[in-house]
Amino acid sequence: MKNEQAFPNPHRTDQTGMTMQQYAAIKLKVPDSGTDWLDEMIIKSLRNEFAAKALQGICANGIDTDWTDYRLAAEAYDLADAMLEVRGQA
């Protein structure tokens, strides 16, 4: 099932395209596609998503007025990296 084509086309016999495993990994945001470059993209996407949510939380709870935009972004990505590490994918 891992190599079964996600969207088979009965008119094509070359069996190119996305596998069910790759499709599931993308949709579920779990880097277990069996393709290294795709798994790296999923992790990068998760890191960006986690950083955005962390930044929203930081801003919603008030921020130190001395913080620069760079510091805010750095803190958000530090939190995202920690979330990925705890998740076991950093």
C-alpha positions in Angstrom: 0.0 0.0 0.0 2.9 2.4 0.6 3.7 2.6 -3.1 0.2 2.6 -4.3 -0.6 5.6 -6.4 -2.7 8.2 -4.6 -4.6 9.3 -7.7 -4.4 6.5 -10.3 -5.2 7.3 -13.9 -6.4 4.3 -15.8 -5.2 5.9 -19.1 -1.6 6.1 -17.9 0.6 3.1 -17.5 3.8 4.7 -16.4 2.7 4.9 -12.7 4.2 8.2 -12.0 2.8 10.6 -9.5 2.3 10.8 -5.7 2.0 7.7 -3.7 -0.7 7.2 -1.0 2.1 7.4 1.6 3.4 10.7 0.3 -0.1 12.2 0.1 -0.9 11.1 3.7 2.3 12.5 5.0 1.6 15.9 3.4 -2.1 16.0 4.5 -1.4 14.8 8.1 1.8 16.9 8.4 3.8 13.8 9.4 7.3 13.6 7.8 7.1 9.9 7.0 6.6 10.0 3.2 9.5 7.7 2.4 11.1 10.6 0.4 13.8 12.5 2.2 13.3 15.9 0.4 9.6 15.7 1.0 10.0 15.0 4.7 12.4 17.9 5.0 9.8 20.2 3.4 7.1 18.9 5.8 9.4 19.7 8.7 10.1 23.2 7.4 6.4 23.8 6.9 5.7 22.6 10.5 8.4 24.8 11.9 7.0 27.9 10.1 3.5 27.0 11.3 4.6 26.5 14.9 6.6 29.8 14.8 3.6 31.7 13.5 1.4 30.3 16.3 4.1 31.0 18.9 4.4 34.6 17.7 0.6 35.0 17.9 0.7 33.8 21.5 3.6 36.0 22.4 1.9 39.1 20.9 -1.5 38.2 22.4 0.0 38.0 25.9 1.8 41.3 25.7 5.5 41.8 24.8 8.4 43.6 26.4 8.6 47.0 24.7 12.3 46.6 24.4 12.0 43.7 22.0 12.9 44.3 18.4 11.1 42.6 15.5 14.1 40.4 15.1 14.0 39.3 18.7 10.3 38.5 18.4 10.9 36.4 15.4 13.9 34.7 17.0 11.8 33.8 20.1 9.0 32.4 18.0 11.4 30.2 16.1 13.1 29.1 19.3 9.7 28.0 20.6 9.0 26.2 17.2 12.3 24.4 17.4 11.5 23.3 21.0 8.1 22.0 19.9 9.7 20.0 17.0 12.3 18.6 19.4 9.7 17.5 21.9 7.7 16.0 19.0 10.9 14.1 18.0 11.5 15.7 14.6 14.1 18.4 15.2 
